[in-house]
Amino acid sequence: MSGLDAPGSTTLRPVEPKRRLPVLQEPPADDPDTPPRPPWQWVGFGALGIVVVWLPLAWLAALLVLHIGGVEAPPWLGVLLFGASLVLASLAGGYLVGRWGTRGVGIREAALAGLSAAVAAAAVGSGGLSVGLRAAIFAAAVTTAVPPAAFGGRLGMKRRSGAW
């Protein structure tokens, strides 16, 4: 009688495979009862993604301006670096919308996400300024955020379809 057959010993059973939970919601093509997420929600997700990516990039841009030019840094340097950080963040937010958006969500929603983030940033960043300066900040933010967000949405849609 071996140790495994002895009374009171534990018998070994086959282990069931692990069940994995999906991290991202798959498109509900196979489940007709689940409605797809409305496109306006993806606009909000994209705008939030732009802001979340832009805040650390803007902080790094401010540190870089202070490191390069100190307090007397030329104004164009700050505008250039903050604009570049907004372009990169808009590209990332647009990609998020294009890549993981449901059917019917694409470039338009990515561009609207860029517009929403630009309007919010301009509203927060231009408090206490004259109307003319507010309009200039709004125009600069919109023209800096919307085209990269739309391009990011296009790249995300290509990735979703498996084109590259």
Order of alpha helices (4+ residues) and beta strands (2+ residues): alpha-alpha-alpha-alpha
